[in-house]
Amino acid sequence: MCGFAGLVNLSGLAGDRPGRQRLLEDMLSRIAHRGPDDETFFDDGILALGFRRLSIVDVEGGRQPLQDDSNKTIAVVNGEIYNHQELRGRFSKTYHFRSHSDSEVLLPLYHRHGLSFLDDVNGIYATALWDTSARRLILARDRLGVKPLYFAMIGDTLLFASELKALLAHPDCPREPDWQQVQDAHALHLPVAPSFVRDIHHLPAAHMLILEQGRPPRAQRYWSIHEQFADPVAPARHTADHYIERFGALLEDSVGRQLMSDVPLGVFLSGGIDSSLITAAASRRQQTFHCFTIDEETTAMTGDLEQARRVASDLSLPLHPVRYNGTAMLDELQFDLKYFEYMIWCVDSPRFNMEWFLKHELYRYAKTRYPEIKVILTGAGADEFAGGYSTSYNMHGGSWDSYLNTHVESHSRFFRSRENAQTRFDGPATAFGRDRHKRNGYQHMMHMNLVSLQVYNLWFEDRVSAAHGIEARVPFLDHRLVELLVSVPPEHFQALFWDKQIIRAQLRGLLPSYPGDFPKVPFVFVPGNHSITALRLAIVERVFEAFS
């Protein structure tokens, strides 16, 4: 994980280099938490760029910006290229690598494949690539949108950065709030991820923004899952067991790749089936690592806390339960209006969510207790494509059909209603609407989750981990796993997705001691328990005096 910020004008940047340096220093100071290990700058009069590094791979030699042999192409990358060793092998005789950085492989890939250079990349990344010969700048985000990237046009100058707060350091950057986006985000009524500021754009997942001489910036999608969906009326070509076996092989490979690090890492182990599976798979590849879990009234009541202890014990891993003691925690943090404003600043969003706050504190504990940890694996992303919302804690009865007829149908109705939405980008809602007659309700639901991930789970996971100089990794969102899950034919949906059976099948193999009927538990709000609600009320009373 890193952070970068820059500005480009193909006709030449205004002002002098020292002035641009001061501007970049100010922009980077606002995202220094993303890269506490190094700070570098580049300025050729057309592109001015600053970079903050969190050194994870090739700690000594992986400084950025990266440059090719001719010094005509440079790149900065926030994130990880998990299959970089495999990709490097393609260029062993044609390209001289200057470092062992995973990110450097993007340069020869671009030389050989041009705008298709990301087609074979497996990873989480946001990148800016500058081709001085062609006078072309490319901004790009990974397929699922794990890593953020913002941009805005100020006259003929393109401004871009890893976080919104860095853009706002520019004196001429737009800064009028877009309250409609806030309202739509709350209801998940967005075709693409928002920025919450008018005329500032959050580059969507799987998109490039291309700036070339004589042409306005253009957005281009480089990956889509549209073609991966199974035909809902065609007979299945494979059995349900085939998908279970293939999912297991891909998941183990994904976890193995995402353990890539030259520095210590950890795992968030809630005790639920998703994080337990990630922990079990990781323990097969790495002998030991630290696990962290939340010790709170809710996790104790639901059994998550006890289950986390059992999983860690069965795998002989150290577990660190982090005690959340209600208002005493707020006293320790001196939570007041200033702290509340910090949280808004931290997540780049005019929203506050208890899950975000609690996760922020979990990352804070991990980094404070073990400063050497720079990577945390999480179980995020399994719910969205593997039936995670089909059942829940304290749910009695129910069936796949009732889930489809209630929860799924109401959401897919809205999704289909967005088919004519006009956006600057070929967003999931508009693109999927074009072939809506070929998809059923649950397939619509899975596709809608591509946007909801960017608006909620991936958004806050990136920001609250980055706030503490930690990179959050999400093995369940390896794009190969997502492609496999959306390719499952509807006739296997119940067998694989009802109560997350495809996930539970993997646990039976990797962690046989895990109870097969352990329920899915919401992270924050659980029926029958009000400790988090009370904590939220205490925050309101501390922030807004009128409620005290």
Steps between C-alpha positions, in 0.01 A plus 500: 500500500623847410363835396567739215384834369574695185397746233552494127451747217606378157563858390727561797429559867453852630729652760855412594639171625554614861135610516381165368729324748339688788154410370591131472653504847173638635297238310722217622495624859129420505558139402833442674334223704469294181876497453700577814825343373605726211412814303611574143419749224512523121449809282575531128299816443200311364441252781573579863466201730552417866509156661481367857613141551408223741782255431375141494676329207867574417525728801843636408482515120136563413493881504253679275443654252614203292671570167582280203846460343451799273354720774215575260227320693441543872240358735384519858291223653296485818444133574639161410547295183462150640607312187800718424748212510306312234471814287869584540589168344353619171761774473814327624671547162348828387490731801752592769328534834649763728342367820321205654185708547180324401377824343784538248353227279235747382763683292595213265136393490409845372782498243379169358123532530422871505158574651446128557789486749276414796322205337715233667567680827375348824503744786361800681627828361448856395763624258610804306715425194663779299621430144719796413547396137129479426412778747243269652397471864308194617323480835356159589338309786486127570206291387300504825600848619704407805733797457356853460585768243341844455535762228370841395551734206608855581497675164745301286673346800413155628536461876509151655569338837451186708263674739254786472669700775819526292312651203344760728846637579500662154363854537293474181360152560119475503367468852121534486338201675271281290224421748305299246788254487489474878130418489543250218798334669296446816239315295761330276341682207822571311615362164865581585696584814452863605745770605238708688642817342363650180741476203735265684485142375576170666640288221285184489647155547637331186531833319780702350500873450711587196631849428661564161600807299211658311233282662286545812558246779315179426397219732537144377392179667764227473321215682141392543319203648203536263619216281573276799140462612339168421202495267210463747301277265780280364566162664798486736822372346656406834385353830483696822797299627706628206450858617580408861826335393598783267415763761717326758801481267470866400450616859810321625697649211360845572593481868846371412558790262373755748743385766765662278695732730852576615360633830283344774126462442190405695141385460172634635329191643144582606413134554246504216524259211667742255791618715541150646539358150757765404692433822499124443616536141775745599626268776568235237743733325650688795589345833398786725354849494304719738120484504277776634136491606247726668404422859169677552163414650358425154781263392476319833122457474505366144786256564737667254756576769508145631517364147797725421678360804431143389620560145822663619558219747437228241746666262754581775490871419529794743169680543462853637144579617459878500269603783234758408363626830221733390521856625829429677655464154357839403651650816839354412480644148366832631231463236350843433406715202864527397541121499175463309629743239822301482300188414321683217836623373646152533240326284470774235123500539227708668375181663560335836445130557558303818661215307755742356579637844539157659723378217708818528565415865589139414763618252623755753551228759680271255740775393559627854561153644710377205642798306685271259174368352421665166254251347170359631295233320123525545195292413327785317330432168364151555146613576447691177544209258461182706154542653609677816176688548267205444495410871596684815542462876183410695317421174258212533359314204514668163602361166688595187172569321374732774833684495468547123139615523563759770849638540638428153196599297463839669864584432508374145186699418682816595810390313309443179337841540847659469559355155456836329709692753737737326848505646840604381615142532381164374392414852363164611139621510497634145711226350305221661171655400579443134462125535261497796262259326770232520550519877298389800453687826793351692736567212385862503567501874855374458570761237360778716740389771788612281392857568399450863846362578660817367257723690523321835715202593804561282478874553521497879735200518756689291468828689503371858789260433698765312451740791737276696750416227352155436395344171175302515488204262187316388565145368129438432507779241763349276330569166533133401283402797241764415491384138449141614218586741303706248539219246307257721175405321175580685412135547794476745426820688316335787757223541795740501376839621224428750663553841837536321533127438789547258697669779401243761615220271852646501501525880413132530819421313737755652361520854290191582454607862302808397125449567320458169187681619666806653279791393596808304524789748476871409812688600325772698125480555362172634135440601468478875810702582522877531858567611604648165182707483580635846853580388367686199265702721790586729691630199206715393478648850871582502497659155174693510446687824128538433462123548690486828 
